[in-house]
């Protein structure tokens, strides 16, 4: 397969890359009983048909809603409908208004494996409903408001102005852990909810989350956003130190989360003119790349320690994608050429190493020297929502430039 370098700023290239990524999932994604298969090998074959995760169920809805808006293909709209129906009948618990985290689905028969209520999961439920509204699924607007209200009842911490992380299945026990990741993705979902419904409460809450996390909380760690906190929202520097590769709660500063927050600040700047939005976005981006860019092997490393040394040199697909998208938005806002150079550099790295030119989509994770770790292209959690989402957002930016 050719890997000749394309024009990464071309709308035609971006559209084609989205189409190529969608094509990877196309033959095997649909469960005939509803919803989507969620575990794909490098070649696109499904290696586990039964395990279903709330994050993948919701992210596929996001993927196909945005694909429908771009390509106007009815099969993508049908998948949004199927995906929402699966979320409602399999993940949603009408008694508690919670969302089951992990399921086993066998020939349409659903068994709940883990009914824990995660704010992180609720964020992606909100995101899925927001994009379902965008494609005309009218009942999703009510689902969205209902989900926000449930989060308000259980997860919202009014004293901190941030969301708690985790409850058990019936919401009777709240875990003491507090984290930034759930708040970041809730901010993302709130922006999408505002853009879908124009309900100002979603935008106001997104702004409050962003301010509290990237200003107040980051001030506790010299301007960077730490992942883990105690009940008083003080940084917990020991949490998961012995489990640094935890899928949702890794130890250390996550450069990808610094740049993902920076991207969200740029999205908020489309709606609000507060000067700190762009200022903090550039600071987060610049500091993260200074510590995390791998000068020897290229690419952005996964994590760095409080002393700014790399603590996890592996290369994750989503870190590259989110940072690339952020760079495009920073360049548009600041006209500083270094952000366009970062955009090109990250695309070049990803094109050479992260993107599978044989079967399509992006490899999930590489070693620090860019070798494959396994043959699981998209296990639960990965749907290429990050990579296609970056491309959808870059395309939107390119096509709306004055």
C-alpha positions as CSV (number, residue, x, y, z in Angstrom):
1,X,0.0,0.0,0.0
2,X,1.2,3.5,-0.8
3,X,1.9,5.9,2.0
4,X,2.7,8.9,-0.1
5,X,2.2,12.0,1.9
6,X,-1.0,13.8,0.9
7,X,-2.1,17.4,1.5
8,X,-3.2,17.2,5.1
9,X,-5.0,20.6,4.9
10,X,-7.1,19.5,1.9
11,X,-10.9,19.1,2.5
12,X,-10.9,16.3,-0.1
13,X,-8.2,14.5,1.9
14,X,-10.0,14.9,5.2
15,X,-13.2,13.6,3.7
16,X,-11.5,10.6,2.1
17,X,-9.7,9.7,5.4
18,X,-13.1,9.8,7.2
19,X,-14.6,7.6,4.5
20,X,-11.6,5.2,4.6
21,X,-11.9,4.9,8.4
22,X,-15.7,4.2,8.2
23,X,-14.9,1.6,5.6
24,X,-12.8,-0.4,8.1
25,X,-15.9,-0.9,10.3
26,X,-18.5,-1.2,7.5
27,X,-18.5,-5.0,6.8
28,X,-18.8,-6.2,10.4
29,X,-20.1,-3.4,12.7
30,X,-23.8,-4.2,12.7
31,X,-25.3,-6.7,15.1
32,X,-28.4,-8.0,13.4
33,X,-30.2,-7.9,16.8
34,X,-29.4,-4.2,17.2
35,X,-26.5,-2.1,18.2
36,X,-22.9,-2.6,17.2
37,X,-20.1,-5.1,17.6
38,X,-17.3,-3.5,19.5
39,X,-14.1,-5.6,19.3
40,X,-12.2,-5.5,16.0
41,X,-8.9,-7.1,15.0
42,X,-6.5,-5.3,12.7
43,X,-8.1,-6.8,9.6
44,X,-11.6,-5.8,10.7
45,X,-12.8,-9.1,11.9
46,X,-14.8,-9.2,15.2
47,X,-12.9,-11.1,17.9
48,X,-15.6,-10.8,20.6
49,X,-19.2,-10.4,19.6
50,X,-20.8,-10.4,23.0
51,X,-19.0,-7.8,25.1
52,X,-20.6,-4.3,24.9
53,X,-19.4,-1.2,26.6
54,X,-21.4,2.0,27.2
55,X,-18.5,4.1,25.8
56,X,-18.4,2.2,22.5
57,X,-22.2,2.0,22.2
58,X,-22.4,5.8,22.5
59,X,-19.3,6.7,20.4
60,X,-20.6,4.7,17.5
61,X,-23.7,6.9,17.5
62,X,-21.5,9.9,17.4
63,X,-19.6,8.5,14.5
64,X,-22.6,7.7,12.4
65,X,-24.5,10.8,13.2
66,X,-21.6,12.9,11.9
67,X,-21.0,10.6,9.0
68,X,-24.7,11.1,8.0
69,X,-24.4,14.9,8.2
70,X,-21.3,14.8,6.0
71,X,-22.2,12.1,3.4
72,X,-26.0,12.1,3.6
73,X,-26.1,8.3,3.4
74,X,-29.3,6.9,4.9
75,X,-27.4,3.8,6.2
76,X,-25.6,6.1,8.7
77,X,-28.9,7.5,9.9
78,X,-30.3,4.0,10.3
79,X,-27.3,3.2,12.5
80,X,-27.9,6.2,14.7
81,X,-31.5,5.1,15.2
82,X,-30.3,1.5,15.9
83,X,-27.6,2.8,18.3
84,X,-30.0,5.0,20.2
85,X,-32.5,2.1,20.5
86,X,-29.8,-0.2,21.9
87,X,-28.7,2.4,24.4
88,X,-32.3,2.8,25.6
89,X,-33.2,-0.9,25.9
90,X,-29.8,-2.4,26.9
91,X,-27.8,0.2,28.8
92,X,-30.5,2.4,30.2
93,X,-32.1,1.4,33.5
94,X,-35.6,3.0,33.6
95,X,-36.0,2.3,37.3
96,X,-32.8,4.2,38.4
97,X,-32.2,6.3,35.3
98,X,-28.7,5.0,35.3
99,X,-26.7,3.5,32.4
100,X,-25.2,0.0,32.6
101,X,-21.4,0.2,32.0
102,X,-20.7,-3.3,30.6
103,X,-23.0,-5.9,29.0
104,X,-22.9,-9.4,27.6
105,X,-25.1,-9.7,24.5
106,X,-25.8,-13.1,23.0
107,X,-28.2,-13.3,20.1
108,X,-30.0,-10.2,21.4
109,X,-30.2,-11.5,25.0
110,X,-28.7,-8.9,27.3
111,X,-26.9,-9.7,30.6
112,X,-25.7,-6.9,32.7
113,X,-22.0,-7.5,33.7
114,X,-21.4,-4.1,35.4
115,X,-24.2,-1.7,36.4
116,X,-21.8,0.9,37.8
117,X,-22.9,4.5,37.0
118,X,-19.9,6.4,35.6
119,X,-20.1,10.2,35.0
120,X,-17.7,9.5,32.1
121,X,-20.3,7.1,30.6
122,X,-23.1,9.6,31.1
123,X,-21.0,12.2,29.3
124,X,-20.9,10.0,26.2
125,X,-24.6,9.3,26.6
126,X,-25.2,13.0,26.4
127,X,-22.9,13.3,23.4
128,X,-24.7,10.6,21.6
129,X,-28.1,12.2,22.3
130,X,-26.8,15.6,21.2
131,X,-25.7,14.3,17.8
132,X,-28.9,12.3,17.4
133,X,-30.8,15.6,17.8
134,X,-28.6,17.1,15.1
135,X,-29.7,14.4,12.6
136,X,-33.4,14.9,13.4
137,X,-34.2,12.2,16.0
138,X,-36.6,14.4,17.9
139,X,-37.0,12.1,21.0
140,X,-33.3,12.4,21.7
141,X,-33.8,16.0,22.9
142,X,-35.9,14.7,25.8
143,X,-33.4,11.9,26.5
144,X,-30.6,14.5,26.6
145,X,-32.4,16.7,29.1
146,X,-33.3,13.7,31.2
147,X,-29.7,12.6,31.3
148,X,-28.5,16.1,32.3
149,X,-31.0,16.2,35.1
150,X,-29.9,12.8,36.4
151,X,-26.3,14.0,36.4
152,X,-27.4,17.1,38.2
153,X,-29.1,15.0,40.9
154,X,-26.3,12.6,41.6
155,X,-23.0,13.6,40.1
156,X,-23.0,17.4,40.4
157,X,-20.9,18.8,43.2
158,X,-22.1,22.4,43.7
159,X,-19.4,23.3,46.2
160,X,-16.6,22.3,43.8
161,X,-18.4,23.3,40.6
162,X,-17.4,19.9,39.1
163,X,-18.8,16.4,38.7
164,X,-18.2,13.4,40.9
165,X,-17.0,10.3,39.1
166,X,-18.8,7.1,40.1
167,X,-21.9,5.6,41.8
168,X,-23.0,2.1,42.2
169,X,-25.9,0.7,40.3
170,X,-28.8,2.2,42.4
171,X,-26.9,5.5,43.1
172,X,-26.8,4.6,46.9
173,X,-23.0,4.7,47.2
174,X,-20.7,7.4,45.7
175,X,-17.1,6.4,45.2
176,X,-14.6,8.9,46.9
177,X,-12.5,9.2,43.7
178,X,-12.7,12.5,41.9
179,X,-11.2,13.0,38.4
180,X,-10.7,15.4,35.6
181,X,-11.5,13.0,32.7
182,X,-15.2,12.7,33.4
183,X,-15.4,16.5,33.7
184,X,-13.6,17.0,30.4
185,X,-15.9,14.7,28.5
186,X,-18.9,16.2,30.2
187,X,-17.7,19.6,29.0
188,X,-17.4,18.2,25.5
189,X,-20.9,16.8,25.7
190,X,-22.4,20.0,27.1
191,X,-20.9,22.0,24.2
192,X,-22.5,19.5,21.7
193,X,-25.8,19.7,23.7
194,X,-25.8,23.5,23.4
195,X,-25.0,23.4,19.7
196,X,-27.8,20.9,19.1
197,X,-30.5,22.5,21.2
198,X,-29.4,26.2,21.8
199,X,-30.3,25.7,25.5
200,X,-28.1,28.2,27.3
201,X,-27.8,26.1,30.5
202,X,-25.6,23.6,28.7
203,X,-23.2,26.3,27.5
204,X,-23.1,28.0,31.0
205,X,-22.3,24.7,32.6
206,X,-19.6,23.9,30.0
207,X,-17.9,27.3,30.7
208,X,-18.1,26.7,34.5
209,X,-16.5,23.3,34.2
210,X,-13.7,24.6,31.9
211,X,-13.0,27.5,34.2
212,X,-12.8,25.4,37.3
213,X,-10.6,22.7,35.8
214,X,-8.2,24.6,33.5
215,X,-7.8,27.6,35.8
216,X,-8.6,26.7,39.5
217,X,-7.6,23.0,39.5
218,X,-4.6,23.5,37.2
219,X,-3.3,26.2,39.5
220,X,-2.7,23.5,42.0
221,X,-0.2,21.8,39.7
222,X,1.7,24.8,38.1
223,X,-0.8,25.3,35.4
224,X,-1.3,21.8,34.1
225,X,-4.3,19.5,34.7
226,X,-3.7,16.6,37.0
227,X,-5.9,13.5,36.4
228,X,-6.8,12.4,40.0
229,X,-8.2,14.1,43.1
230,X,-9.4,13.3,46.6
231,X,-12.8,14.2,48.1
232,X,-11.7,17.8,48.6
233,X,-10.5,18.1,45.0
234,X,-6.9,18.2,46.0
235,X,-4.5,16.4,43.6
236,X,-3.9,12.8,44.5
237,X,-0.3,12.1,43.3
238,X,-0.4,8.4,44.3
239,X,-3.6,7.3,42.7
240,X,-2.9,4.5,40.2
241,X,0.9,5.0,40.5
242,X,1.2,1.3,40.5
243,X,-1.3,0.9,37.6
244,X,0.0,3.6,35.2
245,X,-1.7,2.0,32.1
246,X,-5.2,1.9,33.6
247,X,-7.5,2.4,30.6
248,X,-9.6,5.3,32.0
249,X,-7.5,6.5,34.9
250,X,-3.7,6.4,34.1
251,X,-1.2,7.9,36.4
252,X,0.7,11.1,35.5
253,X,0.0,14.1,33.4
254,X,-1.7,13.1,30.2
255,X,-0.5,15.4,27.4
256,X,-3.5,14.3,25.3
257,X,-5.8,15.6,28.0
258,X,-4.0,18.9,28.2
259,X,-4.5,19.4,24.4
260,X,-8.0,17.9,24.5
261,X,-9.0,20.5,27.1
262,X,-7.2,23.1,24.9
263,X,-9.4,22.0,22.0
264,X,-12.5,22.4,24.1
265,X,-11.5,25.9,25.1
266,X,-11.3,26.7,21.4
267,X,-14.8,25.3,20.9
268,X,-16.1,27.4,23.7
269,X,-14.3,30.4,22.2
270,X,-16.7,30.1,19.2
271,X,-19.5,31.0,21.6
272,X,-17.9,33.2,24.2
273,X,-15.3,35.9,24.0
274,X,-13.5,35.5,27.4
275,X,-9.9,36.2,26.8
276,X,-8.6,33.4,29.0
277,X,-10.0,30.7,26.7
278,X,-7.3,31.1,24.0
279,X,-4.6,32.1,26.5
280,X,-5.1,28.9,28.5
281,X,-5.4,26.8,25.4
282,X,-2.1,27.9,24.1
283,X,-0.4,27.4,27.5
284,X,-1.7,23.9,27.9
285,X,-0.8,22.9,24.3
286,X,2.7,24.4,24.4
287,X,3.6,22.9,27.8
288,X,2.3,19.5,26.9
289,X,4.2,19.3,23.6
290,X,7.4,20.6,25.1
291,X,7.5,17.6,27.5
292,X,5.7,14.9,25.5
293,X,6.9,15.1,21.9
294,X,9.4,12.3,21.1
295,X,12.4,13.9,19.4
296,X,13.9,10.6,18.6
297,X,11.0,8.5,17.3
298,X,8.5,11.3,16.7
299,X,4.9,11.2,18.0
300,X,3.5,12.3,21.3
301,X,4.2,10.1,24.3
302,X,1.3,9.0,26.5
303,X,2.3,10.4,29.9
304,X,4.8,12.6,31.8
305,X,5.5,12.8,35.5
306,X,5.3,15.9,37.8
307,X,9.0,16.5,37.2
308,X,8.1,16.7,33.4
309,X,10.0,13.6,32.5
310,X,8.2,11.0,30.3
311,X,6.7,8.2,32.4
312,X,5.0,6.4,29.6
313,X,6.5,6.6,26.2
314,X,4.0,4.6,24.3
315,X,2.1,6.2,21.5
316,X,-1.7,6.2,21.7
317,X,-3.9,7.0,18.6
318,X,-6.2,9.4,20.4
319,X,-3.4,11.6,21.8
320,X,-2.1,12.3,18.3
321,X,-5.6,12.9,16.9
322,X,-6.8,15.3,19.6
323,X,-3.6,17.3,19.5
324,X,-3.7,17.5,15.8
325,X,-7.2,18.9,15.9
326,X,-6.3,21.3,18.6
327,X,-3.3,22.6,16.6
328,X,-5.6,23.4,13.7
329,X,-7.9,25.5,15.9
330,X,-5.0,27.3,17.6
331,X,-3.6,28.2,14.3
332,X,-6.9,29.6,13.1
333,X,-7.2,31.7,16.4
334,X,-3.7,32.9,16.7
335,X,-2.2,32.8,13.2
336,X,1.0,31.6,14.8
337,X,2.7,29.4,12.3
338,X,4.1,27.1,14.9
339,X,0.6,25.6,15.3
340,X,0.3,24.9,11.6
341,X,3.7,23.3,11.8
342,X,2.5,21.1,14.7
343,X,-0.5,20.2,12.7
344,X,1.6,19.0,9.8
345,X,4.2,17.3,12.0
346,X,1.5,15.3,13.9
347,X,-0.3,14.3,10.7
348,X,3.0,13.2,9.1
349,X,3.8,11.0,12.1
350,X,0.3,9.6,12.2
351,X,0.3,8.9,8.5
352,X,3.6,7.1,8.7
353,X,3.0,5.1,11.9
354,X,-0.5,5.2,13.4
355,X,-2.7,4.7,10.4
356,X,-3.1,1.2,8.9
357,X,-2.8,1.7,5.2
358,X,-3.6,-2.0,4.6
359,X,-6.9,-2.5,6.4
360,X,-7.9,1.0,7.4
361,X,-8.5,3.0,10.7
362,X,-5.8,3.8,13.2
363,X,-3.7,1.4,15.3
364,X,-4.7,1.8,19.0
365,X,-1.3,1.8,20.6
366,X,2.4,1.6,19.6
367,X,5.6,1.2,21.5
368,X,7.7,4.3,22.0
369,X,9.7,3.3,18.9
370,X,6.5,2.9,16.9
371,X,6.1,-0.9,16.9
372,X,2.7,-2.7,17.1
373,X,1.9,-4.1,20.5
374,X,-0.9,-6.5,19.5
375,X,-3.4,-7.2,16.7
376,X,-6.4,-5.6,18.4
377,X,-7.3,-2.6,16.3
378,X,-10.4,-1.5,18.1
379,X,-11.2,-3.3,21.4
380,X,-14.0,-1.9,23.6
381,X,-13.6,1.8,24.1
382,X,-12.1,2.5,20.7
383,X,-14.4,3.2,17.7
384,X,-12.1,5.8,16.0
385,X,-14.4,8.4,17.6
386,X,-11.3,10.4,18.4
387,X,-9.7,10.2,14.9
388,X,-12.9,10.8,12.9
389,X,-14.0,13.4,15.4
390,X,-10.7,15.2,14.9
391,X,-11.3,15.0,11.1
392,X,-14.9,16.2,11.3
393,X,-13.8,19.2,13.4
394,X,-10.8,20.0,11.2
395,X,-13.0,19.8,8.1
396,X,-15.6,22.1,9.7
397,X,-12.8,24.6,10.5
398,X,-11.3,24.4,6.9
399,X,-14.7,24.9,5.3
400,X,-15.7,27.8,7.4
401,X,-12.5,29.8,7.1
402,X,-13.2,33.3,5.9
